C-alpha cells in the first residue's frame, strides 16, 4: 500500500519535508533567542539605570568607549564651553521642543557634547541661554552617539546654521572647529531656564517594536514547520485513498479506456430496433 513512498516523486517530497522542518525550527529558535536577548538587555539596562543614580560620577576617560554597561552612568569632565548648537524636533513630557547642545573643550583639544537642557517650541538661538564662561566642571549621564533615523532621531537634512539633527561625532565634526568625542552627556541639573533631559536607554536594549517583531517571527517559523507537516500528511492521505479506490474499482472510467467503440449495429441493438437489409430489385 505504501510502496508509492519510494517513487521519485515522493522521494522529492520526503527530502523537502526532512529539510524544511529542521530549518523552520532552527530559524524560530534563533528568533526566540534574539527576543530573549533583548529582554535580558532591557532588564540589565533598567538595573544599570537604577544603580547609576547612586553611584559616584567617574572621570570621562575611565568611561570611554561607551558600551551598554557604561551608558547612562554618571561621568564628570572639566573644561571650557565653546560652540553652541540646537537640536530641533525633540520631545519631552509629551511636548515638542529642542535640546541646547554646547561643546565642552577639555584638555587635549577634543570637545565633549553636553546637552545643557531642553526648551519647548521651535528651535530659536535667541531663546537658548548662553553657556557659562570660564572653566567649569560638568556632571551628567553618559550617552552613546545617536544614529539618524533610529530612536526618534531625525534624519532630515538641510537644517539652518547652528542646528544639528543628531548628536554624534559624525554629524558634529563638520559643524565645529574641533574634534568631538564619540559620546555625549546630559546634565543631571539643567542650566537656568531649561529642563533636564533624562538619559536614554542604549540602542537595542529596550522592548521596542523590533523586539516584538522577533517574537512574531518566532511564531511564524513554528507555524511554517507545522504547515509542512500538515501538508505532508494531507498528501499522504489523498494518495492512500486514491489507491484504495483504485483497488475497489471505484474510480470513474474515462472515455475510450474500456470496451470497444459502439458500432451502428450495437447502437441499434441497445435501442431495441433492428435494421433491415435493403431489398434487391429485379
C-alpha positions in Angstrom: 0.0 0.0 0.0 2.7 2.4 0.9 5.2 1.4 -1.8 4.4 4.7 -3.5 6.6 6.4 -0.9 9.6 5.0 -2.8 8.7 6.6 -6.1 10.9 9.5 -7.3 8.0 11.9 -6.8 7.6 11.0 -3.1 11.4 10.9 -2.6 11.5 14.6 -3.6 8.5 15.4 -1.2 10.1 13.5 1.7 13.5 15.1 1.3 11.9 18.6 1.1 10.0 17.9 4.4 13.0 16.5 6.2 15.0 19.6 5.3 12.2 22.2 5.8 11.1 21.2 9.3 14.6 21.4 11.0 15.2 24.7 9.1 12.0 26.2 10.3 12.6 25.1 13.9 16.2 26.5 13.8 15.0 29.9 12.5 12.2 30.0 15.0 14.6 29.2 17.9 17.1 31.8 16.6 14.4 34.5 16.6 13.3 33.5 20.0 16.8 33.8 21.2 17.0 37.3 19.8 13.9 38.2 21.7 15.2 36.7 24.9 18.5 38.6 24.5 16.6 41.9 24.1 14.6 41.1 27.3 17.8 40.4 29.1 19.4 43.6 27.8 16.3 45.5 28.8 16.5 44.3 32.4 20.2 44.9 32.5 19.7 48.5 31.3 17.0 49.1 33.9 19.2 47.7 36.7 22.1 49.9 35.5 19.9 53.0 35.4 18.7 52.4 38.9 22.3 52.0 40.2 23.7 54.8 38.2 21.7 57.3 40.3 23.5 56.3 43.5 27.0 55.5 42.1 29.6 58.3 42.2 30.5 60.0 39.0 33.7 58.8 37.4 36.1 60.7 35.1 35.2 60.7 31.4 38.4 59.0 30.4 37.6 56.0 32.5 34.1 55.6 30.9 35.1 55.5 27.3 34.3 54.0 24.9 30.6 53.9 25.6 29.1 50.4 26.0 25.8 49.0 27.3 27.5 48.8 30.7 28.7 52.4 30.8 25.8 54.0 29.0 23.7 56.0 31.5 26.4 56.0 34.1 27.4 59.3 35.8 30.6 60.9 34.5 32.3 64.1 35.1 34.5 66.3 32.9 36.3 69.7 33.3 36.8 72.3 30.6 35.5 75.4 28.9 32.3 75.7 26.9 32.7 76.5 23.2 30.4 76.4 20.2 26.7 76.0 20.9 24.2 74.2 18.7 20.4 73.4 18.8 18.9 70.0 18.3 15.3 70.5 17.0 12.4 68.1 17.0 12.9 66.6 20.4 10.0 65.7 22.7 9.9 65.8 26.5 6.9 65.1 28.6 4.7 64.9 25.5 5.7 68.4 24.3 7.8 69.2 21.2 10.9 71.3 21.7 14.7 71.2 21.2 17.9 70.5 23.0 20.5 73.1 23.8 23.8 71.4 23.0 27.2 73.0 23.9 30.6 71.6 23.2 32.9 71.4 26.3 36.5 71.8 25.3 38.6 69.6 27.5 42.3 69.0 27.8 43.9 67.5 24.7 41.9 69.7 22.3 38.9 67.4 22.0 35.3 68.5 22.8 32.6 66.8 24.7 29.0 67.4 23.5 26.9 68.5 26.6 23.1 68.7 26.5 22.6 71.5 28.9 18.8 71.3 28.8 15.6 71.3 26.8 13.3 74.2 25.7 9.8 74.0 24.3 8.7 75.3 20.9 10.6 75.9 17.7 14.4 76.0 17.9 15.5 79.6 18.4 19.1 80.5 19.2 17.9 83.8 20.7 16.0 82.0 23.4 18.7 79.5 24.3 20.6 80.6 27.4 24.3 81.2 26.8 26.8 78.8 28.3 28.7 79.7 31.5 32.1 81.3 30.9 35.4 80.2 32.4 36.4 76.8 33.5 33.5 74.5 34.6 33.1 71.0 35.8 30.1 69.2 34.5 28.4 66.0 35.7 25.8 64.0 33.8 24.7 60.7 32.3 27.0 59.3 29.6 25.3 58.6 26.3 26.4 56.9 23.0 26.4 58.8 19.7 23.0 58.8 18.1 22.2 57.3 14.8 19.9 59.3 12.4 16.6 57.6 11.8 16.6 55.5 15.0 15.0 56.0 18.4 13.2 59.1 17.2 16.3 60.8 15.9 15.5 62.9 12.8 17.4 62.0 9.6 16.3 65.2 7.9 19.0 67.4 6.3 19.1 71.0 5.3 18.8 72.4 8.8 19.6 76.1 9.4 23.1 77.0 10.5 23.7 76.3 14.2 21.5 73.2 14.3 22.1 69.5 14.1 19.6 66.6 13.8 21.7 64.0 15.6 24.2 64.2 18.5 27.0 62.2 17.0 30.7 62.7 16.2 30.0 62.1 12.5 27.4 64.9 12.5 29.3 67.4 14.7 32.7 67.0 13.0 31.5 69.2 10.1 29.9 71.8 12.4 32.6 72.6 15.0 36.2 73.5 14.6 37.5 70.8 17.0 37.3 67.0 17.2 34.2 65.8 19.2 34.2 62.7 21.4 32.2 59.8 20.1 29.9 60.3 23.1 27.9 63.0 24.9 26.4 63.7 28.3 23.1 65.1 29.5 23.4 67.2 32.6 21.6 66.0 35.8 20.6 69.5 36.6 19.8 71.7 33.6 21.1 75.2 33.4 18.7 78.0 34.4 15.6 78.3 32.4 15.7 74.8 30.9 14.6 71.3 31.8 17.0 68.4 32.3 16.9 65.8 29.6 16.7 62.2 31.0 19.2 59.7 29.7 18.0 57.3 27.0 18.4 53.5 27.1 21.2 52.1 24.9 20.2 51.0 21.4 18.7 47.5 21.0 18.2 47.1 24.8 14.5 48.2 25.1 11.3 46.2 24.5 10.5 48.2 21.4 8.8 47.2 18.1 11.9 45.4 16.9 11.9 43.2 20.0 8.3 42.1 19.4 9.0 41.6 15.7 11.5 38.9 16.7 8.7 37.3 18.8 6.3 37.5 15.9 8.9 35.9 13.5 9.4 33.1 16.1 5.7 32.2 15.8 5.7 32.4 12.0 8.6 30.0 11.7 7.0 27.4 14.0 3.7 27.8 12.1 5.6 27.1 8.9 7.0 23.9 10.4 3.5 22.8 11.4 2.1 23.6 8.0 4.8 21.5 6.3 3.8 18.5 8.5 0.1 19.1 7.8 0.6 19.2 4.1 2.7 16.0 4.1 0.0 14.1 5.9 -2.7 15.5 3.7 -0.8 14.4 0.5 -0.2 11.0 2.0 -3.9 10.6 2.9 -5.0 11.6 -0.6 -2.6 9.1 -2.2 -3.7 6.2 0.1 -7.4 7.0 -0.6 -6.7 7.1 -4.3 -5.0 3.6 -4.3 -7.9 2.1 -2.2 -10.5 3.5 -4.6 -8.5 2.0 -7.5 -8.3 -1.4 -5.9 -12.1 -1.4 -5.2 -12.8 -0.2 -8.8 -14.4 3.0 -7.6 -12.5 5.3 -9.9 -14.7 6.7 -12.8 -13.9 5.3 -16.2 -12.5 7.7 -18.7 -13.9 7.8 -22.2 -12.3 5.4 -24.6 -10.4 3.4 -22.0 -12.8 0.4 -21.6 -14.6 -1.7 -24.2 -14.8 -1.1 -27.9 -16.3 1.8 -29.7 -20.0 1.5 -30.2 -20.9 0.4 -33.8 -24.2 1.4 -35.6 -25.5 -2.2 -35.1 -24.6 -2.0 -31.4 -26.4 1.2 -31.0 -29.5 -0.3 -32.8 -29.5 -3.3 -30.5 -29.2 -1.0 -27.5 -32.2 1.0 -28.7 -34.3 -2.2 -29.3 -34.7 -1.8 -33.0 -33.3 -3.8 -35.9 -32.1 -2.6 -39.2 -33.4 -4.5 -42.3 -31.2 -5.1 -45.3 -32.3 -3.2 -48.4 -34.3 -5.3 -50.8 -32.8 -6.2 -54.1 -34.6 -5.1 -57.2 -35.0 -7.3 -60.2 
